[in-house]
Amino acid sequence: MVIDQLDGDGAANDPGAAARTLMRGCGQATLATHHTGQDASLVGWPVPTLVLVGFDLDATPLLLISRLAEHTRNLEGDPRCGLLFDGTGGHADTLTGPRLSLLGRAVRDGDDRRLARFIARHPSASAYAGFADFALWRVEARRGHMVAGFGRISAIPPEQLRLPPADWAELAEAEAGIIAHMNEDHADAVQLYATVLLERPAGDWRMTGIDPEGCDLRDGTHSARLPFRRRVRDGETARAELVRLVKQARAA
């Protein structure tokens, strides 16, 4: 991989930045809820399930889940939950790989912009997003427990797990235009991001999302995360970083 390491306000030694990077790179997570079903002997017991996950620009996790699922009914009864983000893939010894346990409170969310971000990240969700039993939920973080490897453990407060509005509010307004422009007018640059900077196989790579710390790419069922060297907060700084990255790719 030839992409630059994050520096400046995205320092790699910042546990919050490391946690957000790990989360944003995951397409799925283990969701733990409290059993609230009819079996009184199991009420309050933890129920782990696998869910697709997306993210708002501030790194708040997003879930698109059905009321027919036990975990959704559990959240309606008790919104406290946990999410495990696993970044240990590719490590010979998985215990040397990073993982994040996030404690939070799930809140049903009707924001169309957040729903659009989730569907862009998981296009298959468009087939059921309009069903009456499905709804978008966001998980408001209360605490993070980051294990970056043996002895590298951090407790992360909620304000470090998400970015403040000043970092993403302007970018949210520009996001749709940036993505359309890159996919329609600079598809060659998107291919270079994936194949050169991220060393992924050639394909029909498209940009699906952008946030202050990077952008998300997808080719069919394959996804990739391209981190930025510096945090971007609006359309102009995003453009400058995307241009820098394509120059880096062409030079490589």
C-alpha positions in Angstrom: 0.0 0.0 0.0 1.5 3.4 -1.0 -1.0 5.8 0.6 0.4 8.4 3.0 -0.1 7.9 6.7 -2.4 10.4 8.4 -0.7 13.3 10.0 -1.7 16.6 11.5 -5.3 16.6 13.0 -5.6 12.9 11.9 -2.6 11.7 13.8 -2.2 7.9 13.9 -1.3 8.0 17.6 -4.7 9.5 18.5 -6.9 6.7 19.9 -10.1 8.4 18.8 -8.8 8.8 15.2 -7.7 5.1 15.3 -11.1 4.0 16.5 -12.9 6.0 13.8 -10.6 4.7 11.1 -11.3 1.1 12.3 -15.0 1.6 12.4 -15.3 3.3 9.0 -13.3 0.5 7.4 -15.9 -2.1 8.5 -19.0 -3.0 6.5 -20.4 -5.2 9.3 -20.3 -5.4 13.0 -21.5 -7.6 15.9 -24.5 -6.0 17.6 -25.2 -6.9 21.2 -28.6 -6.2 22.6 -30.5 -7.1 25.8 -33.1 -9.9 25.5 -36.5 -8.4 26.1 -38.6 -11.3 24.8 -41.3 -13.4 26.4 -39.0 -15.9 28.1 -38.6 -14.3 31.5 -35.6 -16.5 32.3 -33.6 -14.8 29.5 -34.7 -11.2 30.0 -31.6 -8.9 30.2 -29.2 -11.5 28.8 -26.9 -10.3 26.0 -27.9 -11.3 22.4 -25.1 -11.0 19.8 -26.1 -10.7 16.1 -24.4 -9.7 12.9 -25.5 -6.5 11.2 -24.5 -4.3 8.2 -23.2 -1.0 9.4 -22.8 2.4 7.8 -21.6 5.7 9.2 -22.6 9.4 9.2 -20.0 12.0 8.4 -19.2 12.3 12.1 -18.5 8.5 12.4 -21.8 7.8 14.2 -22.7 4.1 13.3 -25.9 3.6 11.3 -28.1 0.4 11.2 -30.9 -0.4 8.8 -32.8 -3.1 10.6 -36.2 -4.8 10.6 -38.8 -5.1 13.4 -39.0 -8.7 12.5 -35.5 -9.2 13.8 -35.0 -10.0 17.5 -32.3 -7.4 17.9 -34.7 -4.6 16.8 -37.4 -5.7 19.2 -34.7 -5.8 21.9 -33.6 -2.2 21.1 -37.2 -1.0 21.3 -37.4 -2.4 24.8 -33.9 -1.4 25.9 -31.9 0.9 23.6 -28.6 0.2 25.4 -26.4 -1.8 23.1 -22.8 -2.7 22.0 -21.1 -2.9 18.7 -17.9 -4.9 18.0 -15.8 -3.7 15.1 -13.2 -6.4 14.1 -10.1 -5.3 12.2 -8.1 -8.5 12.9 -8.5 -10.0 9.4 -5.2 -10.6 7.7 -3.2 -11.0 11.0 -1.5 -14.3 11.5 -2.2 -13.9 15.2 -5.6 -12.3 15.5 -4.9 -11.0 19.0 -2.3 -8.7 17.5 -5.0 -7.0 15.3 -7.2 -4.0 16.2 -10.8 -4.3 17.5 -13.2 -1.8 19.0 -16.0 -2.4 21.4 -18.4 0.5 21.4 -21.1 1.0 24.0 -24.0 3.2 23.0 -27.7 3.9 22.9 -29.6 3.1 19.7 -32.1 5.8 18.5 -34.5 5.4 15.6 -33.7 7.9 12.9 -35.7 9.4 10.1 -33.0 11.5 8.4 -33.1 10.9 4.6 -29.5 12.0 4.2 -28.2 9.4 6.7 -30.4 6.7 5.0 -28.9 7.7 1.6 -25.4 7.3 3.0 -26.3 3.8 4.3 -27.7 2.7 1.0 -24.7 4.1 -0.9 -22.4 2.0 1.2 -24.7 -1.1 1.0 -26.5 -0.9 -2.4 -28.3 -4.2 -1.7 -30.2 -2.4 1.1 -32.1 -0.4 -1.6 -34.2 -3.5 -2.2 -35.7 -3.4 1.3 -35.1 0.1 2.6 -38.7 1.1 1.8 -40.4 -1.9 3.5 -42.6 -0.9 6.4 -40.8 -3.1 8.9 -37.4 -1.5 8.2 -36.1 1.6 9.8 -32.8 3.4 10.2 -31.2 3.6 13.6 -28.1 5.5 14.8 -26.0 4.4 17.7 -25.0 7.3 20.0 -21.7 6.3 21.5 -21.2 6.5 25.2 -17.7 4.8 25.5 -15.2 3.0 23.3 -12.8 0.2 24.3 -10.0 0.0 21.7 -7.5 -2.9 21.6 -4.9 -2.1 19.0 -2.8 -5.2 19.9 -1.1 -6.8 22.9 -0.9 -4.2 25.7 -2.3 -1.4 23.5 -5.6 -0.7 25.1 -7.5 2.6 25.3 -10.7 3.7 26.9 -12.2 6.3 24.5 -14.8 8.9 25.6 -17.7 9.7 23.3 -16.5 13.1 22.2 -13.4 11.3 20.6 -15.5 8.7 18.8 -17.3 11.2 16.7 -16.4 14.5 15.0 -17.9 17.8 16.0 -20.4 19.5 13.5 -17.8 22.1 12.6 -15.8 19.4 11.0 -18.5 18.0 8.7 -21.5 20.3 8.4 -20.3 22.1 5.2 -19.0 18.9 3.7 -22.5 17.3 4.2 -23.9 19.9 1.9 -21.3 19.2 -0.7 -21.1 15.4 -0.5 -23.6 14.5 -3.1 -22.1 16.8 -5.7 -18.5 15.7 -5.0 -19.5 12.0 -5.4 -21.4 12.6 -8.6 -18.5 14.7 -10.0 -15.9 12.1 -9.2 -17.9 9.2 -10.6 -19.1 11.0 -13.8 -16.1 13.2 -14.7 -13.1 11.6 -12.9 -13.8 7.8 -13.0 -10.2 7.3 -14.0 -9.1 8.9 -10.8 -11.4 6.7 -8.7 -9.8 3.6 -10.4 -6.4 4.9 -9.5 -7.3 5.4 -5.9 -8.5 1.7 -5.7 -5.9 0.0 -7.8 -2.7 2.0 -7.1 -3.2 3.5 -3.7 -5.1 0.7 -2.1 -3.7 -2.1 -4.4 -7.1 -3.6 -5.2 -7.9 -5.5 -8.4 -9.1 -3.5 -11.4 -12.8 -3.2 -11.7 -15.7 -0.7 -11.9 -14.8 1.2 -8.8 -17.0 4.1 -7.8 -17.0 6.5 -4.9 -19.9 6.0 -2.5 -19.2 8.4 0.3 -16.9 11.1 1.6 -16.3 12.4 5.1 -13.6 14.5 6.8 -11.2 11.6 7.2 -11.5 9.7 3.9 -13.8 8.3 1.2 -15.5 5.0 0.6 -15.1 3.1 -2.7 -17.1 0.1 -4.1 -16.8 -2.3 -6.9 -19.8 -4.6 -6.9 -19.7 -6.5 -3.6 -16.1 -5.3 -2.8 -15.5 -2.1 -0.8 -12.5 -0.1 0.2 -11.6 2.8 2.4 -9.2 5.5 1.3 -8.0 7.6 4.2 -7.0 11.3 3.8 -3.7 12.7 5.0 -5.5 15.8 6.4 -9.0 16.3 7.6 -11.3 18.0 5.0 -14.2 20.1 6.1 -15.8 21.5 2.9 -15.9 21.1 -0.9 -12.7 23.0 -1.6 -10.5 21.2 0.9 -12.0 17.9 -0.3 -11.2 18.8 -3.9 -7.6 19.7 -2.9 -7.1 16.4 -1.1 -8.6 14.3 -3.9 -6.3 16.1 -6.5 -3.3 15.4 -4.3 -4.2 11.7 -4.0 -4.6 11.3 -7.8 -1.2 13.0 -8.3 0.3 10.6 -5.8 -1.2 7.6 -7.6 0.0 8.8 -11.0 3.5 9.4 -9.6 3.5 5.9 -8.2 
